[in-house]
Amino acid sequence: MKEPRLTVSALLLGPLLGLGLAAGCSGNAPTVTQTSATPGTQTSWAGSVTPEVRVRLAAPQRDGKAQVSVAGAWVLADLEGAQLAVGSGLSGELLLSTTRATLAGRSLPRDGAVLTPQTNGDLRIGKRRYPGVLRIARSVGGEQGAFVVMDLETYVAGVVPGEIPAKFHREAQRTQAILARTYALSSVPADAQGAPIVVSDSGGQDQEYHGIPTVAAHQRIARDATETTRGLVLLDGATPLRAWYHSTCGGRTASAASVFGVPDRVALSGVRCDWCTSSKYFRWNSRLVAKDVVRAAGLKGALEAFEVTSRDVGGRATRLRIRAGGKSRDVGAPVFRLRIGPSKMRSCQLDQIEVAGGELVIAGRGWGHGVGLCQIGANTLAGQSARAEDIVRTYYPGALVVKLW
Ligand SMILES: [Zn+2]
């Protein structure tokens, strides 16, 4: 249950984003018919297809290499689909540099290549198993790196187990599937009409994607959550909502504007939450080493003072002033939190702060950035028989739950 990343590199299969949301939508997009005029879960868009997602793999991007294997038959083709090689069984290194790319010792075309296993799920990269195909792209419309390409529903089923514990209620799992789908779609830049989807898996703060779940029970739970919410997306007006979520809000969710500096939206403005008191991080205490605090503030010397200079309407710290070595510095609280470590300062809901004995002693509430849905609260509501569709409306007021495919 990691918190979503502050930044996401992503492009969307443009024609599909436009699908049905703009009147007179045509071109490459499928013909769309609104079969129900009722806003909410009953609205469906007939004739649409599931968009494709390209998940950018972090390891080859970072290290310039990754171990790739396919146990059964495979086909290697160029980006236009022309076959380059076929075989059965493949194991070797993918090497990516600015000048060339090779896979298991074979030089790849200048633009890139696609490796398609005959059996879906037969692709291994590093220690993980992936559905779909491996696409290696080099400077194709700005798209560069190694991607696993799959349909969005398959992607959602892979995200759910990484973002929510399997023991959470079924409606909480379904809620997470709606958010995973929406968050991926919202990663699309406005100028990406016609471009493919790219969703980063670079690990840590972004929505995590770890390939095919290794535990069979987790696979079943995620598949159920995905299939029973198929195509359901949260819309803010005509566009997919940036559906941030976090572990525990501590009593009130935060506004996206104050945490991420994005334009204020009603659906992301923050709501009261009475349902996460059971979280072990509803209240927490932490002792931070003073010199780490000083370094995170970009200062030197002994820590002299640490104060909250600004809070949002819910009481969450937005600005901090840190004084050390005779100098003081103002820092955004969410930025400071990520610098010092999000599990050391679990949230910006800071109730008590004390500089004592070479330490910064703080007491706070909640875990995560606080924006959007509170996962522990959602699980409590799910345990009280709330439906996923109602849970998301509770945390994202005014957002519509719409079935896009
Ligand atoms: Zn909460």
Residues whose N, C-alpha, C, O or C-beta is under 5 A from the ligand:
A	BS01	ZN	T248 C249 G250 G251 C273 C276 C374 G377
